């Protein structure tokens, strides 16, 4: 891949992630769904054993149900992206999110973040 095509691919990835956060936070569910491939598999077994979503509709539906009533604010920081080929890339994207649900629910707010493994855990 030539350097110009590589830079274009990196910018396309940054824009994709920006749309991911914006569509999620603004509850634009049809637009958010279109960011995923139809055969999407979301494997969250590391957080909740057995939690796997098969297909973008199943995943988006579950997130919509969980976060639909919440005010959400997602911020992505310092992407480390590597273009491996014309259709393949990988990366690490640290992030923080703030989730606020209306009063009266089981949860009122949540502050989440990713921490690189080399940092260990924070209090």
ABEGO torsion letter per residue (X at the ends): XBAAAAAAAAAAAAAAAAAAAAAAAAGBAAAAAAABBAABBBBAAAABBGBBBBEAAAAAAAAAAAAAABBBBBBBBGBBBBBABAABBBBBBBBBBBBBBBBGBABABBBBBBBBAAAEBBX
